[in-house]
């Protein structure tokens, strides 16, 4: 291991090996790059679970301008329009880049890419691979390309524990594998570590996606943005809702949540619209249903909303740079401004395949100078979100309010400053709770029962670790004073 580290000193380090991380590493070739994967590749990545597709304006009746209009409508006033336009314009070329790599996109009888329609899209523009296995197939394609690329060093079973900062910039990554902790000296780090679904009891993400990248960035001093915006996937059709199954996901998810809270059951019923065609159109979902003893061709599927996608993340500029020198972010862990208050369906993979080239170009233009970083006196333990999941699920679910958030912040503060495995997840949960308390309105995916109206004057939110701790300490003090 020591020899390997000596060989790769100073190379850019990409933390996370989902689609965003793999694409960043490929775009950096032939420049040497190190790719860290906490688990064996493909075993704990949200990318492989992505059942939706990749949105791009490829149809004859479509255009980037129409895609932008739908994106801005879903984002509910908080999208960065310039960034959003840049992304949607880049998507056709991004797909053209994936095809020669072997991406097995579904095609119509005439050989053209088959385009599907998803929630809140005004045109058929969703590119799929193997039906509902787009994420898995793209991951397989990119992984094969990475395995063929000699300039990429993949370290599997290696977890990033801390970003080492000196004089305001990144100087290394403190990492660990089963044999112990070690340092990777580098002045260039890319966070591609995924989302936060693993903080919740009900989620569509792997358990390992619990916001670890956000904790790393926050502790390094990076600015975070729009953390309060979490999309819950409804996963079910619903009557009596404008737009029915094609309404925005936040609308459908809240309506289903109300039904469940009232004691009703909610089902996905595909018997009439698909029937025996269900297995061919949604093979991954069909397999999951049958494993649970359900035949979706002849039975309705019981459903409930689950934490699905995080619109917030590390605040980055147009090149993916954070506020800390030497730190970039891409994929779900980054907040580019594309999604705003609510992600348009299939814009997540779209962001992933469109932005990594810009990140790689930015990194390629920087100096590789480095030195061995000094290890911290206390090496953090590998994080475990399980002690905070119930707190997060209770306070940060589909419907939120200050009455539940304030005691949650007070409960999370001592966890976040502790030295247990729950410290990192507790910190991320506290940051999201603070951001939520500051947004006294309902907008996009975010619904506050104590502030149900939309405030037209409210802007995108920004937060740092320092400001969050100040708010959390003040709030905890106020609550202790009241209890006395």
SEBALUM-916779 format. One record per residue (C-alpha): residue number from 1; residue in three letters; z, x, y. Coordinates in Angstrom, 3 decimals, always signed. Last residue first. Layout:
<rs>
R    n  res        pz        px        py
R  NUM  ALA         Z         X         Y
...
</rs>
This chain:
<rs>
R    n  res        pz        px        py
R  484  UNK   +33.444   -35.777   +26.255
R  483  UNK   +30.317   -37.172   +24.599
R  482  UNK   +28.609   -37.294   +27.977
R  481  UNK   +29.323   -33.627   +28.653
R  480  UNK   +27.991   -32.672   +25.198
R  479  UNK   +24.782   -34.573   +25.887
R  478  UNK   +24.301   -32.925   +29.258
R  477  UNK   +24.890   -29.466   +27.773
R  476  UNK   +22.373   -30.108   +24.997
R  475  UNK   +19.798   -31.189   +27.571
R  474  UNK   +20.364   -28.111   +29.714
R  473  UNK   +20.142   -25.832   +26.681
R  472  UNK   +16.931   -27.514   +25.479
R  471  UNK   +15.281   -27.385   +28.915
R  470  UNK   +16.073   -23.706   +29.416
R  469  UNK   +14.983   -22.981   +25.856
R  468  UNK   +11.641   -24.672   +26.502
R  467  UNK   +11.095   -22.743   +29.738
R  466  UNK   +11.676   -19.420   +27.980
R  465  UNK    +9.557   -20.257   +24.946
R  464  UNK    +6.647   -21.245   +27.154
R  463  UNK    +5.167   -24.675   +27.851
R  462  UNK    +2.075   -26.196   +29.418
R  461  UNK    +1.085   -29.860   +29.580
R  460  UNK    -2.320   -31.365   +30.350
R  459  UNK    -2.132   -33.552   +33.472
R  458  UNK    -0.353   -36.806   +34.343
R  457  UNK    -1.752   -38.712   +37.334
R  456  UNK    -3.313   -41.562   +35.355
R  455  UNK    +0.005   -42.465   +33.747
R  454  UNK    -0.667   -44.558   +30.642
R  453  UNK    +1.888   -47.272   +29.951
R  452  UNK    +4.196   -47.515   +26.921
R  451  UNK    +6.992   -45.352   +28.387
R  450  UNK   +10.088   -46.276   +26.337
R  449  UNK    +7.960   -46.938   +23.231
R  448  UNK    +6.284   -43.555   +23.738
R  447  UNK    +2.900   -43.262   +22.012
R  446  UNK    +0.939   -40.004   +21.779
R  445  UNK    -2.374   -40.050   +19.904
R  444  UNK    -4.284   -40.862   +23.073
R  443  UNK    -1.896   -41.611   +25.930
R  442  UNK    +1.559   -43.127   +26.288
R  441  UNK    +3.644   -41.913   +29.216
R  440  UNK    +6.715   -39.846   +30.047
R  439  UNK    +5.348   -36.539   +28.834
R  438  UNK    +8.300   -34.188   +29.413
R  437  UNK   +10.215   -35.536   +26.425
R  436  UNK    +7.212   -34.879   +24.202
R  435  UNK    +6.914   -31.261   +25.328
R  434  UNK   +10.613   -30.763   +24.578
R  433  UNK   +10.178   -32.342   +21.129
R  432  UNK    +7.135   -30.169   +20.358
R  431  UNK    +9.050   -27.018   +21.330
R  430  UNK   +12.054   -28.096   +19.247
R  429  UNK    +9.874   -28.678   +16.192
R  428  UNK    +8.288   -25.248   +16.649
R  427  UNK   +11.713   -23.609   +16.942
R  426  UNK   +13.034   -25.421   +13.882
R  425  UNK   +10.018   -24.239   +11.906
R  424  UNK   +10.794   -20.652   +12.956
R  423  UNK   +14.568   -20.869   +12.441
R  422  UNK   +14.488   -22.702    +9.081
R  421  UNK   +14.593   -19.484    +7.036
R  420  UNK   +17.926   -18.662    +8.654
R  419  UNK   +18.574   -16.303   +11.555
R  418  UNK   +19.621   -18.842   +14.150
R  417  UNK   +18.153   -19.549   +17.589
R  416  UNK   +15.891   -22.372   +16.360
R  415  UNK   +18.587   -23.908   +14.149
R  414  UNK   +21.092   -23.995   +17.029
R  413  UNK   +18.490   -25.771   +19.224
R  412  UNK   +17.251   -28.238   +16.601
R  411  UNK   +20.232   -30.603   +16.721
R  410  UNK   +20.260   -30.809   +20.527
R  409  UNK   +16.488   -31.351   +20.542
R  408  UNK   +16.878   -34.134   +17.986
R  407  UNK   +19.680   -35.706   +20.023
R  406  UNK   +17.235   -36.016   +22.957
R  405  UNK   +14.213   -37.167   +20.959
R  404  UNK   +15.634   -40.348   +19.416
R  403  UNK   +16.683   -42.028   +22.647
R  402  UNK   +13.692   -40.507   +24.412
R  401  UNK   +11.231   -42.507   +22.381
R  400  UNK    +8.541   -41.955   +19.753
R  399  UNK    +6.150   -44.131   +17.735
R  398  UNK    +3.808   -42.327   +15.306
R  397  UNK    +6.477   -39.906   +14.136
R  396  UNK    +8.233   -37.231   +16.163
R  395  UNK   +11.877   -38.297   +15.963
R  394  UNK   +12.357   -39.414   +12.353
R  393  UNK    +9.710   -37.184   +10.776
R  392  UNK   +10.907   -34.118   +12.673
R  391  UNK   +14.559   -34.594   +11.734
R  390  UNK   +13.571   -35.285    +8.118
R  389  UNK   +11.443   -32.163    +7.929
R  388  UNK   +14.029   -29.807    +9.476
R  387  UNK   +15.681   -28.320    +6.358
R  386  UNK   +12.317   -28.184    +4.484
R  385  UNK   +10.538   -25.967    +7.023
R  384  UNK   +11.070   -22.627    +5.222
R  383  UNK   +10.216   -19.372    +6.980
R  382  UNK   +10.091   -15.969    +5.285
R  381  UNK   +13.062   -13.977    +6.555
R  380  UNK   +12.955   -12.193    +9.885
R  379  UNK   +13.530    -8.406    +9.935
R  378  UNK   +16.516    -7.503   +12.091
R  377  UNK   +16.479    -4.130   +13.844
R  376  UNK   +12.885    -4.647   +14.916
R  375  UNK   +10.295    -2.129   +13.676
R  374  UNK    +8.971    +0.367   +16.204
R  373  UNK    +5.208    +0.130   +16.442
R  372  UNK    +2.892    +2.894   +15.161
R  371  UNK    +0.306    +3.567   +17.863
R  370  UNK    -2.976    +1.936   +18.821
R  369  UNK    -6.247    +2.297   +20.704
R  368  UNK    -8.942    -0.097   +19.412
R  367  UNK   -10.322    -0.898   +22.872
R  366  UNK   -11.791    -4.314   +23.553
R  365  UNK   -15.388    -5.614   +23.580
R  364  UNK   -15.390    -6.470   +19.887
R  363  UNK   -12.403    -8.746   +20.461
R  362  UNK   -14.289   -10.932   +22.953
R  361  UNK   -17.330   -11.129   +20.683
R  360  UNK   -15.114   -12.107   +17.750
R  359  UNK   -13.431   -14.879   +19.750
R  358  UNK   -16.791   -16.226   +20.912
R  357  UNK   -18.116   -16.224   +17.344
R  356  UNK   -14.982   -18.078   +16.232
R  355  UNK   -15.642   -20.983   +18.615
R  354  UNK   -18.412   -23.051   +17.008
R  353  UNK   -17.493   -23.135   +13.294
R  352  UNK   -13.848   -24.018   +13.881
R  351  UNK   -14.492   -26.479   +16.697
R  350  UNK   -16.880   -28.441   +14.483
R  349  UNK   -14.401   -28.318   +11.613
R  348  UNK   -11.941   -30.066   +13.934
R  347  UNK   -14.517   -32.331   +15.617
R  346  UNK   -14.829   -34.329   +12.400
R  345  UNK   -13.181   -37.444   +13.933
R  344  UNK   -12.588   -37.164   +17.684
R  343  UNK    -9.293   -35.450   +18.336
R  342  UNK    -6.779   -37.260   +20.554
R  341  UNK    -5.030   -36.218   +23.767
R  340  UNK    -7.520   -33.510   +24.687
R  339  UNK    -9.656   -32.413   +21.752
R  338  UNK   -11.861   -29.710   +23.248
R  337  UNK    -9.200   -28.199   +25.530
R  336  UNK    -9.068   -24.961   +23.543
R  335  UNK    -5.581   -25.427   +22.134
R  334  UNK    -5.385   -22.961   +19.263
R  333  UNK    -3.459   -23.330   +15.988
R  332  UNK    -6.141   -25.716   +14.723
R  331  UNK    -8.907   -23.119   +14.742
R  330  UNK    -8.738   -20.079   +16.979
R  329  UNK    -6.161   -17.842   +18.622
R  328  UNK    -6.331   -14.489   +20.426
R  327  UNK    -3.562   -11.998   +21.179
R  326  UNK    -4.196    -8.524   +22.611
R  325  UNK    -2.727    -9.224   +26.032
R  324  UNK    -0.514   -12.296   +25.975
R  323  UNK    -1.751   -15.393   +27.875
R  322  UNK    -4.004   -16.258   +24.939
R  321  UNK    -7.626   -15.254   +24.526
R  320  UNK    -9.980   -17.598   +22.657
R  319  UNK   -13.072   -16.666   +24.662
R  318  UNK   -13.104   -19.839   +26.788
R  317  UNK    -9.390   -19.457   +27.503
R  316  UNK    -6.513   -20.081   +25.121
R  315  UNK    -3.268   -22.084   +25.153
R  314  UNK    -1.656   -21.731   +21.727
R  313  UNK    -1.451   -25.167   +20.187
R  312  UNK    -1.896   -28.854   +20.847
R  311  UNK    -4.374   -31.204   +19.168
R  310  UNK    -2.424   -31.075   +15.917
R  309  UNK    -4.043   -32.798   +12.937
R  308  UNK    -2.958   -34.978   +10.008
R  307  UNK    +0.577   -36.299   +10.033
R  306  UNK    +0.456   -39.261    +7.654
R  305  UNK    -0.262   -42.984    +7.946
R  304  UNK    +0.303   -45.098    +4.826
R  303  UNK    -1.996   -46.246    +2.023
R  302  UNK    -2.043   -48.236    -1.217
R  301  UNK    -5.545   -48.101    -2.754
R  300  UNK    -7.188   -51.414    -3.676
R  299  UNK    -8.358   -51.677    -7.297
R  298  UNK   -11.773   -52.065    -8.992
R  297  UNK   -13.804   -49.068    -7.841
R  296  UNK   -10.653   -47.377    -6.535
R  295  UNK    -9.323   -46.891   -10.106
R  294  UNK    -5.641   -46.073    -9.614
R  293  UNK    -3.413   -44.175   -12.074
R  292  UNK    -2.242   -41.500    -9.644
R  291  UNK    -4.642   -38.962   -11.169
R  290  UNK    -7.304   -41.627   -10.796
R  289  UNK    -6.630   -41.833    -7.083
R  288  UNK    -6.800   -38.065    -6.595
R  287  UNK   -10.088   -37.867    -8.508
R  286  UNK   -11.590   -40.688    -6.439
R  285  UNK   -10.477   -38.987    -3.232
R  284  UNK   -12.230   -35.778    -4.239
R  283  UNK   -15.387   -37.600    -5.402
R  282  UNK   -15.786   -39.733    -2.266
R  281  UNK   -19.405   -40.952    -2.182
R  280  UNK   -20.116   -40.537    -5.904
R  279  UNK   -16.742   -41.877    -7.031
R  278  UNK   -16.932   -44.848    -4.638
R  277  UNK   -20.372   -45.967    -5.863
R  276  UNK   -18.750   -48.169    -8.555
R  275  UNK   -17.338   -50.427    -5.837
R  274  UNK   -18.636   -49.300    -2.468
R  273  UNK   -18.394   -52.073    +0.156
R  272  UNK   -16.918   -54.702    -2.177
R  271  UNK   -14.220   -52.716    -3.982
R  270  UNK   -13.422   -50.347    -1.138
R  269  UNK   -10.027   -51.823    -0.261
R  268  UNK    -7.704   -49.354    +1.440
R  267  UNK    -4.310   -51.000    +1.242
R  266  UNK    -1.360   -51.748    +3.498
R  265  UNK    +1.967   -53.047    +2.211
R  264  UNK    +4.232   -55.206    +4.372
R  263  UNK    +7.891   -54.622    +5.215
R  262  UNK    +7.652   -55.043    +8.976
R  261  UNK    +7.793   -51.260    +9.336
R  260  UNK    +4.740   -51.025    +7.076
R  259  UNK    +2.786   -53.462    +9.236
R  258  UNK    +3.813   -51.663   +12.421
R  257  UNK    +2.760   -48.330   +10.897
R  256  UNK    -0.631   -49.802   +10.048
R  255  UNK    -1.170   -50.821   +13.685
R  254  UNK    +0.024   -47.424   +14.898
R  253  UNK    -2.404   -45.611   +12.559
R  252  UNK    -5.341   -47.834   +13.539
R  251  UNK    -4.883   -47.240   +17.258
R  250  UNK    -4.227   -43.501   +16.834
R  249  UNK    -7.294   -43.175   +14.608
R  248  UNK    -9.668   -44.581   +17.197
R  247  UNK   -11.322   -47.778   +15.963
R  246  UNK   -13.967   -47.446   +13.254
R  245  UNK   -11.877   -49.169   +10.571
R  244  UNK   -11.501   -52.288   +12.733
R  243  UNK   -13.170   -51.749   +16.127
R  242  UNK   -10.633   -53.957   +17.844
R  241  UNK    -7.741   -54.393   +15.351
R  240  UNK    -7.278   -57.771   +13.655
R  239  UNK    -8.113   -56.351   +10.227
R  238  UNK    -7.217   -52.838    +9.110
R  237  UNK    -8.927   -50.197    +7.005
R  236  UNK    -6.767   -47.372    +5.677
R  235  UNK    -6.297   -43.579    +5.854
R  234  UNK    -4.368   -43.949    +9.153
R  233  UNK    -4.441   -40.198    +9.855
R  232  UNK    -1.692   -39.310   +12.304
R  231  UNK    -2.811   -37.125   +15.199
R  230  UNK    -0.169   -35.015   +16.911
R  229  UNK    -0.227   -34.573   +20.701
R  228  UNK    +3.157   -33.347   +21.913
R  227  UNK    +2.157   -29.684   +21.800
R  226  UNK    -0.309   -30.087   +24.678
R  225  UNK    -0.319   -26.372   +25.522
R  224  UNK    +1.476   -23.175   +24.587
R  223  UNK    +1.863   -20.033   +26.697
R  222  UNK    +2.400   -16.813   +24.789
R  221  UNK    +5.645   -14.858   +25.012
R  220  UNK    +5.535   -13.094   +21.633
R  219  UNK    +8.178   -15.512   +20.339
R  218  UNK    +5.891   -18.392   +21.295
R  217  UNK    +2.901   -16.863   +19.528
R  216  UNK    +4.730   -16.238   +16.255
R  215  UNK    +6.321   -19.701   +16.348
R  214  UNK    +2.933   -21.296   +17.034
R  213  UNK    +1.420   -19.379   +14.141
R  212  UNK    +4.153   -20.687   +11.839
R  211  UNK    +3.256   -24.274   +12.725
R  210  UNK    +4.125   -25.904    +9.404
R  209  UNK    +0.957   -25.513    +7.356
R  208  UNK    +2.557   -24.156    +4.159
R  207  UNK    +3.239   -27.643    +2.794
R  206  UNK    -0.520   -28.205    +2.683
R  205  UNK    -1.861   -30.778    +5.145
R  204  UNK    -2.324   -34.542    +4.733
R  203  UNK    +1.230   -35.259    +5.826
R  202  UNK    +4.220   -37.475    +5.085
R  201  UNK    +7.578   -35.635    +5.218
R  200  UNK    +6.583   -33.826    +8.380
R  199  UNK    +6.845   -30.136    +9.345
R  198  UNK    +4.051   -29.366    +6.871
R  197  UNK    +1.612   -31.114    +9.205
R  196  UNK    +1.883   -28.309   +11.774
R  195  UNK    -1.580   -26.775   +12.000
R  194  UNK    -3.612   -23.762   +10.903
R  193  UNK    -2.900   -20.026   +10.864
R  192  UNK    -5.921   -18.626   +12.662
R  191  UNK    -3.972   -16.331   +15.005
R  190  UNK    -6.105   -13.341   +15.961
R  189  UNK    -4.439    -9.987   +16.641
R  188  UNK    -5.774    -6.977   +18.537
R  187  UNK    -3.524    -4.110   +19.632
R  186  UNK    -2.894    -2.994   +16.080
R  185  UNK    -0.257    -1.246   +14.000
R  184  UNK    +0.383    -3.110   +10.750
R  183  UNK    +4.084    -2.844   +10.012
R  182  UNK    +5.897    -3.187    +6.679
R  181  UNK    +8.387    -5.525    +5.017
R  180  UNK    +9.231    -5.600    +1.305
R  179  UNK    +7.766    -5.326    -2.191
R  178  UNK    +7.026    -9.061    -2.454
R  177  UNK    +4.895    -8.937    +0.653
R  176  UNK    +5.927    -8.741    +4.267
R  175  UNK    +4.426    -8.406    +7.724
R  174  UNK    +5.420    -7.120   +11.155
R  173  UNK    +2.240    -7.165   +13.213
R  172  UNK    +1.498    -4.566   +15.851
R  171  UNK    +1.129    -3.449   +19.440
R  170  UNK    +0.526    -6.781   +21.187
R  169  UNK    +0.901    -6.728   +24.957
R  168  UNK    +3.411    -7.122   +27.747
R  167  UNK    +4.790    -3.580   +27.728
R  166  UNK    +5.541    -3.775   +23.993
R  165  UNK    +5.083    -6.713   +21.645
R  164  UNK    +5.434    -6.809   +17.848
R  163  UNK    +4.147   -10.081   +16.422
R  162  UNK    +6.556   -11.328   +13.768
R  161  UNK    +6.760   -12.365   +10.129
R  160  UNK    +3.115   -12.253    +9.031
R  159  UNK    +2.995   -13.086    +5.325
R  158  UNK    +1.115   -11.042    +2.724
R  157  UNK    +0.237   -12.602    -0.638
R  156  UNK    -3.382   -11.634    -0.159
R  155  UNK    -4.454    -8.724    +2.033
R  154  UNK    -8.215    -8.965    +2.609
R  153  UNK    -9.961    -5.926    +4.103
R  152  UNK   -13.256    -6.935    +5.721
R  151  UNK   -15.798    -4.157    +6.410
R  150  UNK   -17.155    -4.408    +2.847
R  149  UNK   -18.581    -7.904    +3.305
R  148  UNK   -19.479    -9.462    -0.053
R  147  UNK   -16.010   -10.950    -0.594
R  146  UNK   -16.214   -12.375    +2.929
R  145  UNK   -19.511   -14.098    +2.115
R  144  UNK   -18.029   -15.619    -1.045
R  143  UNK   -15.058   -16.813    +0.992
R  142  UNK   -17.384   -18.375    +3.554
R  141  UNK   -19.264   -20.439    +0.978
R  140  UNK   -16.123   -21.473    -0.879
R  139  UNK   -14.467   -22.510    +2.391
R  138  UNK   -17.514   -24.531    +3.401
R  137  UNK   -17.404   -26.301    +0.039
R  136  UNK   -13.687   -27.088    +0.278
R  135  UNK   -13.937   -28.330    +3.843
R  134  UNK   -16.909   -30.563    +3.068
R  133  UNK   -15.354   -32.123    -0.039
R  132  UNK   -15.793   -35.797    +0.854
R  131  UNK   -19.424   -35.991    -0.197
R  130  UNK   -20.375   -32.653    -1.733
R  129  UNK   -21.038   -31.204    +1.747
R  128  UNK   -21.091   -33.464    +4.778
R  127  UNK   -22.709   -33.443    +8.233
R  126  UNK   -21.403   -36.170   +10.542
R  125  UNK   -23.814   -37.180   +13.327
R  124  UNK   -24.628   -40.882   +12.896
R  123  UNK   -24.228   -42.083   +16.466
R  122  UNK   -21.587   -43.754   +18.640
R  121  UNK   -18.704   -41.859   +17.047
R  120  UNK   -15.256   -43.508   +17.373
R  119  UNK   -14.518   -43.369   +13.620
R  118  UNK   -17.179   -41.832   +11.421
R  117  UNK   -20.910   -42.193   +10.799
R  116  UNK   -22.791   -40.001    +8.328
R  115  UNK   -25.775   -37.693    +8.684
R  114  UNK   -27.741   -36.452    +5.658
R  113  UNK   -29.404   -33.138    +6.487
R  112  UNK   -33.150   -33.404    +6.064
R  111  UNK   -34.769   -33.002    +2.682
R  110  UNK   -36.717   -36.285    +2.787
R  109  UNK   -34.406   -37.818    +0.182
R  108  UNK   -31.383   -37.162    +2.402
R  107  UNK   -29.357   -33.961    +2.275
R  106  UNK   -25.743   -33.031    +1.633
R  105  UNK   -24.763   -29.582    +2.912
R  104  UNK   -24.376   -26.848    +0.334
R  103  UNK   -23.395   -23.952    +2.679
R  102  UNK   -25.182   -20.931    +1.187
R  101  UNK   -24.789   -18.260    +3.861
R  100  UNK   -28.319   -19.150    +5.004
R   99  UNK   -27.052   -22.682    +5.827
R   98  UNK   -23.992   -21.597    +7.815
R   97  UNK   -25.874   -20.082   +10.769
R   96  UNK   -28.043   -23.187   +11.182
R   95  UNK   -24.815   -25.181   +11.299
R   94  UNK   -23.573   -22.999   +14.172
R   93  UNK   -26.925   -23.405   +15.917
R   92  UNK   -26.561   -27.195   +15.871
R   91  UNK   -22.905   -26.872   +16.999
R   90  UNK   -23.259   -24.751   +20.133
R   89  UNK   -24.047   -27.624   +22.524
R   88  UNK   -21.021   -29.553   +21.255
R   87  UNK   -18.754   -26.557   +21.887
R   86  UNK   -19.956   -25.700   +25.402
R   85  UNK   -19.733   -29.350   +26.415
R   84  UNK   -16.129   -29.535   +25.234
R   83  UNK   -15.252   -26.344   +27.078
R   82  UNK   -16.637   -27.667   +30.353
R   81  UNK   -15.044   -31.068   +29.841
R   80  UNK   -11.555   -29.695   +29.203
R   79  UNK   -10.235   -32.795   +27.483
R   78  UNK    -7.164   -34.595   +28.834
R   77  UNK    -8.600   -37.934   +29.995
R   76  UNK    -8.315   -39.924   +26.786
R   75  UNK    -9.525   -37.252   +24.348
R   74  UNK   -11.287   -39.945   +22.304
R   73  UNK   -13.447   -40.923   +25.283
R   72  UNK   -14.141   -37.271   +26.100
R   71  UNK   -15.359   -36.580   +22.558
R   70  UNK   -17.557   -39.694   +22.515
R   69  UNK   -19.195   -38.698   +25.801
R   68  UNK   -19.613   -35.110   +24.630
R   67  UNK   -21.441   -36.240   +21.493
R   66  UNK   -23.718   -38.326   +23.707
R   65  UNK   -24.398   -35.320   +25.954
R   64  UNK   -24.973   -33.069   +22.951
R   63  UNK   -27.782   -35.444   +21.921
R   62  UNK   -28.474   -38.231   +19.416
R   61  UNK   -31.306   -40.633   +18.615
R   60  UNK   -33.309   -37.987   +16.750
R   59  UNK   -30.201   -36.975   +14.832
R   58  UNK   -28.698   -33.476   +14.987
R   57  UNK   -25.770   -33.964   +17.372
R   56  UNK   -23.061   -32.201   +15.377
R   55  UNK   -19.822   -33.340   +13.712
R   54  UNK   -18.684   -31.527   +10.580
R   53  UNK   -17.373   -33.626    +7.757
R   52  UNK   -14.290   -35.439    +6.611
R   51  UNK   -12.471   -34.575    +3.406
R   50  UNK   -10.800   -31.453    +4.793
R   49  UNK    -8.500   -30.343    +1.961
R   48  UNK   -10.007   -26.849    +1.584
R   47  UNK    -9.613   -26.227    +5.302
R   46  UNK    -5.906   -27.057    +5.230
R   45  UNK    -5.378   -23.769    +3.386
R   44  UNK    -2.725   -23.164    +0.726
R   43  UNK    -4.453   -22.076    -2.486
R   42  UNK    -7.783   -20.912    -1.045
R   41  UNK    -7.013   -17.215    -0.999
R   40  UNK    -3.840   -16.248    -2.854
R   39  UNK    -0.909   -16.973    -0.545
R   38  UNK    +0.182   -15.697    +2.876
R   37  UNK    -3.371   -14.566    +3.636
R   36  UNK    -3.878   -11.703    +6.085
R   35  UNK    -7.410   -10.587    +7.003
R   34  UNK    -7.854    -7.025    +8.270
R   33  UNK   -10.992    -6.137   +10.228
R   32  UNK   -13.456    -3.239   +10.255
R   31  UNK   -16.443    -3.786   +12.595
R   30  UNK   -19.530    -4.671   +10.573
R   29  UNK   -18.634    -7.471   +10.823
R   28  UNK   -16.559    -9.245   +13.513
R   27  UNK   -18.394   -12.552   +12.936
R   26  UNK   -17.361   -12.466    +9.282
R   25  UNK   -13.686   -11.919   +10.149
R   24  UNK   -13.734   -14.793   +12.638
R   23  UNK   -15.448   -17.036   +10.092
R   22  UNK   -12.836   -16.316    +7.427
R   21  UNK    -9.965   -16.954    +9.830
R   20  UNK   -11.310   -20.262   +11.117
R   19  UNK   -12.291   -21.491    +7.637
R   18  UNK    -8.863   -20.729    +6.203
R   17  UNK    -7.536   -17.205    +5.821
R   16  UNK    -4.726   -16.941    +8.330
R   15  UNK    -3.556   -14.055   +10.487
R   14  UNK    -6.583   -11.997   +11.559
R   13  UNK    -5.723    -8.361   +12.278
R   12  UNK    -8.109    -6.275   +14.391
R   11  UNK    -8.295    -2.675   +13.168
R   10  UNK    -5.886    -0.171   +14.723
R    9  UNK    -4.666    +1.233   +11.424
R    8  UNK    -6.891    +0.222    +8.510
R    7  UNK    -6.888    +3.384    +6.400
R    6  UNK    -3.226    +4.198    +6.952
R    5  UNK    -2.297    +0.703    +5.839
R    4  UNK    -4.260    +1.107    +2.619
R    3  UNK    -2.540    +4.407    +1.917
R    2  UNK    +0.856    +2.811    +2.409
R    1  UNK    +0.000    +0.000    +0.000
</rs>
